Amino acid sequence: MASRIIPRRDAIEVCIDRDGIISLCQPDPSGNDDAIVTVHPSDVPRLIKFLRDAAKEALAIDEPEEGA
């Protein structure tokens, strides 16, 4: 599988190793160690839910409170 990268933000590379484990890699622009998160394929749906919930919370931070 080819790597997938989200452009125009801090890069996140998605790879699959020989054992079928998914890795998310974010290169450190200053040259230090890259940040790597490994995920078992069976945990992907749960991780997606966590990310969706976190995105919803993060987007709500930018919204003004009602009546403010």
MODELLER restraints for C-alpha pairs under 7 A, 6 or more apart:
rsr = mdl.restraints
at = mdl.atoms
rsr.add(forms.Gaussian(group=physical.xy_distance, feature=features.Distance(at['CA:3:A'], at['CA:13:A']), mean=6.21, stdev=0.5))
rsr.add(forms.Gaussian(group=physical.xy_distance, feature=features.Distance(at['CA:3:A'], at['CA:14:A']), mean=5.53, stdev=0.5))
rsr.add(forms.Gaussian(group=physical.xy_distance, feature=features.Distance(at['CA:3:A'], at['CA:15:A']), mean=5.58, stdev=0.5))
rsr.add(forms.Gaussian(group=physical.xy_distance, feature=features.Distance(at['CA:4:A'], at['CA:13:A']), mean=5.71, stdev=0.5))
rsr.add(forms.Gaussian(group=physical.xy_distance, feature=features.Distance(at['CA:4:A'], at['CA:14:A']), mean=5.48, stdev=0.5))
rsr.add(forms.Gaussian(group=physical.xy_distance, feature=features.Distance(at['CA:5:A'], at['CA:11:A']), mean=6.25, stdev=0.5))
rsr.add(forms.Gaussian(group=physical.xy_distance, feature=features.Distance(at['CA:5:A'], at['CA:12:A']), mean=5.50, stdev=0.5))
rsr.add(forms.Gaussian(group=physical.xy_distance, feature=features.Distance(at['CA:5:A'], at['CA:13:A']), mean=4.95, stdev=0.5))
rsr.add(forms.Gaussian(group=physical.xy_distance, feature=features.Distance(at['CA:5:A'], at['CA:14:A']), mean=6.90, stdev=0.5))
rsr.add(forms.Gaussian(group=physical.xy_distance, feature=features.Distance(at['CA:6:A'], at['CA:12:A']), mean=6.14, stdev=0.5))
rsr.add(forms.Gaussian(group=physical.xy_distance, feature=features.Distance(at['CA:11:A'], at['CA:26:A']), mean=5.80, stdev=0.5))
rsr.add(forms.Gaussian(group=physical.xy_distance, feature=features.Distance(at['CA:11:A'], at['CA:27:A']), mean=6.84, stdev=0.5))
rsr.add(forms.Gaussian(group=physical.xy_distance, feature=features.Distance(at['CA:12:A'], at['CA:24:A']), mean=6.41, stdev=0.5))
rsr.add(forms.Gaussian(group=physical.xy_distance, feature=features.Distance(at['CA:12:A'], at['CA:25:A']), mean=5.57, stdev=0.5))
rsr.add(forms.Gaussian(group=physical.xy_distance, feature=features.Distance(at['CA:12:A'], at['CA:26:A']), mean=4.77, stdev=0.5))
rsr.add(forms.Gaussian(group=physical.xy_distance, feature=features.Distance(at['CA:13:A'], at['CA:24:A']), mean=5.61, stdev=0.5))
rsr.add(forms.Gaussian(group=physical.xy_distance, feature=features.Distance(at['CA:13:A'], at['CA:25:A']), mean=5.02, stdev=0.5))
rsr.add(forms.Gaussian(group=physical.xy_distance, feature=features.Distance(at['CA:13:A'], at['CA:26:A']), mean=6.39, stdev=0.5))
rsr.add(forms.Gaussian(group=physical.xy_distance, feature=features.Distance(at['CA:14:A'], at['CA:23:A']), mean=5.74, stdev=0.5))
rsr.add(forms.Gaussian(group=physical.xy_distance, feature=features.Distance(at['CA:14:A'], at['CA:24:A']), mean=4.77, stdev=0.5))
rsr.add(forms.Gaussian(group=physical.xy_distance, feature=features.Distance(at['CA:14:A'], at['CA:25:A']), mean=6.51, stdev=0.5))
rsr.add(forms.Gaussian(group=physical.xy_distance, feature=features.Distance(at['CA:15:A'], at['CA:22:A']), mean=5.74, stdev=0.5))
rsr.add(forms.Gaussian(group=physical.xy_distance, feature=features.Distance(at['CA:15:A'], at['CA:23:A']), mean=5.21, stdev=0.5))
rsr.add(forms.Gaussian(group=physical.xy_distance, feature=features.Distance(at['CA:15:A'], at['CA:24:A']), mean=6.65, stdev=0.5))
rsr.add(forms.Gaussian(group=physical.xy_distance, feature=features.Distance(at['CA:16:A'], at['CA:22:A']), mean=4.54, stdev=0.5))
rsr.add(forms.Gaussian(group=physical.xy_distance, feature=features.Distance(at['CA:16:A'], at['CA:23:A']), mean=6.16, stdev=0.5))
rsr.add(forms.Gaussian(group=physical.xy_distance, feature=features.Distance(at['CA:21:A'], at['CA:38:A']), mean=6.69, stdev=0.5))
rsr.add(forms.Gaussian(group=physical.xy_distance, feature=features.Distance(at['CA:21:A'], at['CA:39:A']), mean=6.09, stdev=0.5))
rsr.add(forms.Gaussian(group=physical.xy_distance, feature=features.Distance(at['CA:21:A'], at['CA:40:A']), mean=5.23, stdev=0.5))
rsr.add(forms.Gaussian(group=physical.xy_distance, feature=features.Distance(at['CA:21:A'], at['CA:41:A']), mean=6.40, stdev=0.5))
rsr.add(forms.Gaussian(group=physical.xy_distance, feature=features.Distance(at['CA:22:A'], at['CA:38:A']), mean=5.64, stdev=0.5))
rsr.add(forms.Gaussian(group=physical.xy_distance, feature=features.Distance(at['CA:22:A'], at['CA:39:A']), mean=5.14, stdev=0.5))
rsr.add(forms.Gaussian(group=physical.xy_distance, feature=features.Distance(at['CA:22:A'], at['CA:40:A']), mean=6.22, stdev=0.5))
rsr.add(forms.Gaussian(group=physical.xy_distance, feature=features.Distance(at['CA:22:A'], at['CA:41:A']), mean=6.55, stdev=0.5))
rsr.add(forms.Gaussian(group=physical.xy_distance, feature=features.Distance(at['CA:23:A'], at['CA:36:A']), mean=6.61, stdev=0.5))
rsr.add(forms.Gaussian(group=physical.xy_distance, feature=features.Distance(at['CA:23:A'], at['CA:37:A']), mean=5.60, stdev=0.5))
rsr.add(forms.Gaussian(group=physical.xy_distance, feature=features.Distance(at['CA:23:A'], at['CA:38:A']), mean=4.39, stdev=0.5))
rsr.add(forms.Gaussian(group=physical.xy_distance, feature=features.Distance(at['CA:23:A'], at['CA:39:A']), mean=6.23, stdev=0.5))
rsr.add(forms.Gaussian(group=physical.xy_distance, feature=features.Distance(at['CA:24:A'], at['CA:36:A']), mean=5.63, stdev=0.5))
rsr.add(forms.Gaussian(group=physical.xy_distance, feature=features.Distance(at['CA:24:A'], at['CA:37:A']), mean=5.14, stdev=0.5))
rsr.add(forms.Gaussian(group=physical.xy_distance, feature=features.Distance(at['CA:24:A'], at['CA:38:A']), mean=6.37, stdev=0.5))
rsr.add(forms.Gaussian(group=physical.xy_distance, feature=features.Distance(at['CA:25:A'], at['CA:34:A']), mean=6.64, stdev=0.5))
rsr.add(forms.Gaussian(group=physical.xy_distance, feature=features.Distance(at['CA:25:A'], at['CA:35:A']), mean=5.73, stdev=0.5))
rsr.add(forms.Gaussian(group=physical.xy_distance, feature=features.Distance(at['CA:25:A'], at['CA:36:A']), mean=4.50, stdev=0.5))
rsr.add(forms.Gaussian(group=physical.xy_distance, feature=features.Distance(at['CA:25:A'], at['CA:37:A']), mean=6.56, stdev=0.5))
rsr.add(forms.Gaussian(group=physical.xy_distance, feature=features.Distance(at['CA:26:A'], at['CA:34:A']), mean=5.68, stdev=0.5))
rsr.add(forms.Gaussian(group=physical.xy_distance, feature=features.Distance(at['CA:26:A'], at['CA:35:A']), mean=5.15, stdev=0.5))
rsr.add(forms.Gaussian(group=physical.xy_distance, feature=features.Distance(at['CA:26:A'], at['CA:36:A']), mean=6.48, stdev=0.5))
rsr.add(forms.Gaussian(group=physical.xy_distance, feature=features.Distance(at['CA:27:A'], at['CA:34:A']), mean=4.48, stdev=0.5))
rsr.add(forms.Gaussian(group=physical.xy_distance, feature=features.Distance(at['CA:27:A'], at['CA:35:A']), mean=6.47, stdev=0.5))
rsr.add(forms.Gaussian(group=physical.xy_distance, feature=features.Distance(at['CA:28:A'], at['CA:34:A']), mean=5.09, stdev=0.5))
